[in-house]
């Protein structure tokens, strides 16, 4: 495995990890917003 191949693999792995973390954070954000909205609707 050459040096450039290794660095490409690490860059790709970091990109995948950042993508998964970003999507997970967005899903959690949407879930919390939905919960807060439902709580607000039920209290009225």
ABEGO torsion letter per residue (X at the ends): XBAAAAAAAAAAAAAAAAAAAAAAAAAAAAAAAAAAAAAAAAAX
